[in-house]
């Protein structure tokens, strides 16, 4: 386990599954033995307002918030929110917005776009596949677990 803290910023609008996606990656990191912190910021989410979630994991994490320019990964579910939040991405960070655009075209049931994005993100993270699958099951609490598993594995294998 590296001493580096991994910083992931999720952003989008209410109802897109931002908070669920952040919870699942946090659980996967915990299941893999990492110390994890998560923070949520949301406005009028019930009306499609801005939602963001900061996830940080590593050997030891002291703060839940990512500093501007400190995100290793930007996972956006909305073009406007992507443009608004991209200043958080570090100069060497990975922007997954192209994966979101792919998901919008490929995922038939839009409820599974957040799961597709987790699969795309998983390719970059040093988290065991079994930890991801266990986190998916816990995060979706029995709802559409097999469907989410299938979408996750397809996105994780892509590329």
C-alpha positions, -999 to 999 in steps of 0.1 A, spaced: 0 0 0 14 33 -11 15 64 12 -2 84 -16 -37 96 -10 -60 92 -40 -84 120 -46 -116 115 -66 -142 142 -72 -176 132 -84 -199 159 -97 -233 162 -114 -268 171 -106 -294 156 -82 -308 123 -92 -278 111 -112 -264 88 -86 -234 109 -76 -237 101 -39 -243 64 -45 -212 62 -67 -191 80 -41 -204 56 -14 -195 26 -35 -160 36 -43 -155 45 -6 -168 11 4 -145 -7 -22 -115 12 -8 -124 3 28 -129 -34 19 -94 -33 3 -79 -20 36 -76 17 29 -85 46 52 -112 65 35 -129 99 39 -159 112 20 -177 145 19 -208 156 1 -219 190 -10 -253 194 -26 -276 223 -33 -312 218 -43 -306 182 -55 -343 174 -56 -346 199 -84 -316 189 -104 -292 212 -85 -255 207 -82 -241 177 -63 -205 169 -56 -188 143 -35 -151 143 -25 -136 108 -19 -101 104 -5 -84 72 3 -50 59 12 -29 46 40 -39 76 62 -63 104 53 -67 134 75 -93 155 57 -123 147 35 -120 177 12 -99 178 -20 -80 210 -25 -84 230 -58 -60 214 -83 -57 183 -62 -81 158 -77 -65 127 -93 -98 119 -110 -127 139 -121 -159 118 -125 -186 141 -139 -221 131 -148 -231 165 -164 -214 188 -189 -222 220 -170 -210 206 -137 -179 192 -154 -170 226 -168 -177 242 -134 -156 217 -114 -126 209 -136 -104 234 -118 -102 208 -91 -84 184 -114 -46 182 -109 -24 188 -139 -16 151 -141 -52 141 -132 -75 119 -152 -108 134 -165 -134 107 -171 -159 129 -190 -153 111 -223 -164 79 -204 -196 97 -194 -203 106 -230 -197 69 -240 -220 58 -212 -248 81 -224 -246 63 -258 -240 27 -247 -261 23 -215 -297 15 -224 -311 21 -189 -298 55 -177 -301 44 -141 -269 24 -146 -247 53 -159 -232 58 -124 -223 21 -123 -207 24 -158 -186 53 -145 -175 33 -115 -163 5 -139 -144 31 -160 -128 45 -129 -119 11 -115 -94 6 -143 -72 33 -128 -74 24 -91 -55 -1 -71 -86 -17 -56 -93 -54 -59 -121 -65 -82 -137 -85 -54 -138 -54 -32 -156 -35 -60 -182 -63 -64 -188 -65 -26 -192 -27 -25 -217 -28 -54 -238 -53 -36 -237 -33 -4 -243 1 -21 -273 -10 -41 -287 -30 -11 -301 -58 -33 -317 -36 -59 -306 -45 -94 -274 -60 -81 -269 -84 -111 -277 -56 -136 -252 -32 -119 -226 -60 -117 -229 -66 -155 -226 -29 -164 -197 -24 -140 -178 -54 -154 -184 -43 -191 -171 -8 -184 -141 -22 -164 -132 -44 -193 -136 -17 -220 -104 -2 -235 
